[in-house]
Amino acid sequence: MKNNAVFLLYAFAAVIAMSGIGVAIAERSAIGAIVSILAVIAVFGMGFKTKKKYREQAEN
């Protein structure tokens, strides 16, 4: 159950970052869009890294 909570937080963070892209485009803010895109990449990267870590722990 603990794993699901962690991944749920990553999912919410990704949705917020993706929403930030839309808001930045609506506000015509190139810097905001770039920051939001980088945030999406970072959140997805952390999520996949965490998933790999949990998978490797389950194998041992």
MODELLER restraints for C-alpha pairs under 7 A, 6 or more apart:
rsr = mdl.restraints
at = mdl.atoms
rsr.add(forms.Gaussian(group=physical.xy_distance, feature=features.Distance(at['CA:7:A'], at['CA:47:A']), mean=6.93, stdev=0.5))
rsr.add(forms.Gaussian(group=physical.xy_distance, feature=features.Distance(at['CA:10:A'], at['CA:43:A']), mean=6.52, stdev=0.5))
rsr.add(forms.Gaussian(group=physical.xy_distance, feature=features.Distance(at['CA:10:A'], at['CA:47:A']), mean=6.15, stdev=0.5))
rsr.add(forms.Gaussian(group=physical.xy_distance, feature=features.Distance(at['CA:13:A'], at['CA:43:A']), mean=6.86, stdev=0.5))
rsr.add(forms.Gaussian(group=physical.xy_distance, feature=features.Distance(at['CA:14:A'], at['CA:40:A']), mean=5.68, stdev=0.5))
rsr.add(forms.Gaussian(group=physical.xy_distance, feature=features.Distance(at['CA:14:A'], at['CA:43:A']), mean=6.01, stdev=0.5))
rsr.add(forms.Gaussian(group=physical.xy_distance, feature=features.Distance(at['CA:14:A'], at['CA:44:A']), mean=6.99, stdev=0.5))
rsr.add(forms.Gaussian(group=physical.xy_distance, feature=features.Distance(at['CA:17:A'], at['CA:36:A']), mean=5.40, stdev=0.5))
rsr.add(forms.Gaussian(group=physical.xy_distance, feature=features.Distance(at['CA:17:A'], at['CA:39:A']), mean=5.99, stdev=0.5))
rsr.add(forms.Gaussian(group=physical.xy_distance, feature=features.Distance(at['CA:17:A'], at['CA:40:A']), mean=5.49, stdev=0.5))
rsr.add(forms.Gaussian(group=physical.xy_distance, feature=features.Distance(at['CA:18:A'], at['CA:36:A']), mean=6.80, stdev=0.5))
rsr.add(forms.Gaussian(group=physical.xy_distance, feature=features.Distance(at['CA:18:A'], at['CA:40:A']), mean=6.47, stdev=0.5))
rsr.add(forms.Gaussian(group=physical.xy_distance, feature=features.Distance(at['CA:20:A'], at['CA:36:A']), mean=5.64, stdev=0.5))
rsr.add(forms.Gaussian(group=physical.xy_distance, feature=features.Distance(at['CA:21:A'], at['CA:33:A']), mean=4.93, stdev=0.5))
rsr.add(forms.Gaussian(group=physical.xy_distance, feature=features.Distance(at['CA:21:A'], at['CA:36:A']), mean=5.37, stdev=0.5))
rsr.add(forms.Gaussian(group=physical.xy_distance, feature=features.Distance(at['CA:21:A'], at['CA:37:A']), mean=6.64, stdev=0.5))
rsr.add(forms.Gaussian(group=physical.xy_distance, feature=features.Distance(at['CA:24:A'], at['CA:30:A']), mean=6.99, stdev=0.5))
rsr.add(forms.Gaussian(group=physical.xy_distance, feature=features.Distance(at['CA:24:A'], at['CA:32:A']), mean=5.17, stdev=0.5))
rsr.add(forms.Gaussian(group=physical.xy_distance, feature=features.Distance(at['CA:24:A'], at['CA:33:A']), mean=5.06, stdev=0.5))
rsr.add(forms.Gaussian(group=physical.xy_distance, feature=features.Distance(at['CA:25:A'], at['CA:33:A']), mean=6.42, stdev=0.5))
